[in-house]
Amino acid sequence: GTAMKRIAIGSISDIGERRSRTIRIGDIEIALFKLSDGTFRAVENRCPHKGGKLSEGIVCDHHVFCPLHDWKINLTDGLVQAPDEGCVTTFEVEVDEASGTVWLHVDDEHILVS
């Protein structure tokens, strides 16, 4: 199976609510979002439609709207909402409340460097 790695990607205070930042891991760019309730979500920073950068989209509740064509994507499961369809890869985010560190869980295969 694939091993999971934990990568520290910043602290809770780095990102404002309904804001995002991007993290590059291997050849994948990941968009990290902070929702209005203070929780974090991470998805591949690429809309399945035309490759729009989701990090530049508008966050509403646990959805993000792609800046290119307004596709609505669920940040929890990565599913594109009707009438559009598709899916983006989601990544597990872990927050250490004590230290304020935000961790990203990624498969080994995502960080293998050739």
C-alpha positions, 0 to 999 in steps of 0.5 A: 500500500501507499504510506502516508506522510505528514508535512507541516505546512504552516500555522493556523494564524497564517490564513484568514477565514475564507482565504487560501494558500497554495503548497507545492508538493512534488508535481502537485499544487495543493490549495489549502482553505480556511473555512468560515468555521475555522476548519481547514480543507485541502484539495488539488489546486486545479478545477477538473473543468479547465484547470482553473486555480481553485485557490483564487476562487470564492469560498462559501461554507464548505464550497469553493467556486472556480474563478474561471467558470464558477464551477462549485466544488465541495471542499470536503469530498472534492465533488463538483456540484450539479449541473457540472460534474467531476471530482478533485483530489482532496487531502486530509488536513490535521491541526495541532491546536496546542502548537497551532501547526497545520499538517497535510497528509499526503501519499508517498507517491505524491512527493516522490521526486524523480 
